[in-house]
Amino acid sequence: MAWCYDPTDLNTTTASGRLNTVRFLVGDTDSSDQKVQNEEITFALSQTKNDVNSAAAYIANSLASKYASKVTINLDDQLMVHYSDLYKHYKNLSDQLSYQAKKVGAQIGIFAGGLTKTDVDSVRANTNRVKPCFYKGQFHNPQDEG
């Protein structure tokens, strides 16, 4: 398992840049306090079609799940670890990143074609296109006019 972070390589165009960006968004940038491995981020990116916000939300949600299973630890009233706080933090982060992913990548898959005469003409001229089952004037009968 590997862990690396390069703050000079934050982008969405290269694999290393996406990995660093996800790590940055989750806040896993301290090599002495590693939260997730490179392979886990790579898996999250593959599950989210390389969308860094969605992958970061995926990772934050997995970290929330990790801390949800742990209990609060109290060592002689000197040191207390509240894993529930970590759970809440990562769950909230996951929700925020999911919202950001939807906002940034808001693609609903709708295409509006034929908005110009040139578009309509080029679509009609394409012989490889399936012909529509209805069209304007399909019930027009010139014999009824006379």
N, C-alpha and C positions, 0 to 999 in steps of 0.2 A: 504494500500500500504506500502511496506517495502523497506528499503534501507540498505545495508550493504556492507562492503568491508574489506577483510582480506588479506593484502599483503603477509602473510606467507602461504596462501593457493592458489597459482597460479599453476594450472595444467589443463590437459584436460581429466583426468580420472574420476573425481567426479563431481557431479552436482554443488556443491558449488565452486569447483575449476574452472570450466568452467565459472560460473557467475563472479567470481572475475577476471578471465583472460579477459573476454569481457570488464568488467568495466575498467580494466587497459589499454587495447588497445585503448579504446575510450577516456581515460583521465578523467573519472568520478570517481575520488578517494577521493575527498574532501567532507566530510560529511556536511560541512557548505555551499556547493554549489552543491547540488544534481541535476543531469541532467535527469536521468531516474530511474525508480523503478525496483526492482528485477523482478517483474512480466513481465515487458516489455522485459527485457533481457532473461528471461525464454521463453517467446513467440518467440523471435528472434532465440534462440537456437533450439526450436522445428521446426521452419520454415527452418532451414539450416542444419538439421540432426546433431546437436551438433557440427558443425564446428565453432570454436571460431572466426576465422578470418572473415568468412562469416557473422556470427552473429554480430560482431563488425561493419562490413561494413553496415549491416542492420540498426543498431542503429545509426551510424553516419549519414546515409542517412535520417533517421527519424528526427534527430536533425537538419540537414540542411533544411528539409522541414518546421520544426517549425520556424526557424529563417528567412526563405524566406518570410514568411507571415507577418513579423514585419517590421516596418519602423524605420528609424534613428530618434533618439530622441535628442533634443538639449534643455537643461534646462539653460536658462539665460547665455548662452555662458560659463558657468562654468563646466558643465558636458555634455558630448556628448557620446551617445551610438550608435555605428554603427553595427546594426544587419546584414547588408550585409557582413561585415567582418566575423562574426560568421558563416553565411551561407557558404561563400567561404571556410572557414577553415574546416567545417564539410563535405562539399561536396568533397573537396580535400582528406580529411582523408578517406572518404568512398571509393573513387577511389583507394587510396593506399592499403587499407585493402582488397578490392575486388581483386586487382592484387596479393596481398600476398596470399589470399585464393586459387587463381588459381594456383599460383606457388607451394605452399606447397602441396595442395591436387590435383595435376595434375593426375587425373585418367580418362582415356578416354574410359574405358570399353572394351578394347581389350585384348583378351587372346590368346596367341600362345601356342597351345598344340601340342603334337606329335613331340617334338624336340629331343627326344631320342627313341631308339628302345624299351626300357622298357615302355615308355609312350604309344607308338603305340600299343604294345602288350596288355597292360592293358586296353586300350580303346576298342580294338577289342574283348577282352575277356568279357567285361561288357555286359551281356545279357539284361540289363534294358535300354540300349542305343538304340536310334532310328538308324536303319541301313541307311547308306548313299544311295542316289539314283544313285550315280555313284562311280566307283572305278577303280583302275589301272588294266588294262587288261580286262575290261568288254567286249570289242569287239574282243578279241583274239579268233581266231578259229584255233585250231590245225590241222583241216582237210585241211586248205588252204596251209599248209607248205609242204605237201608231194606230 
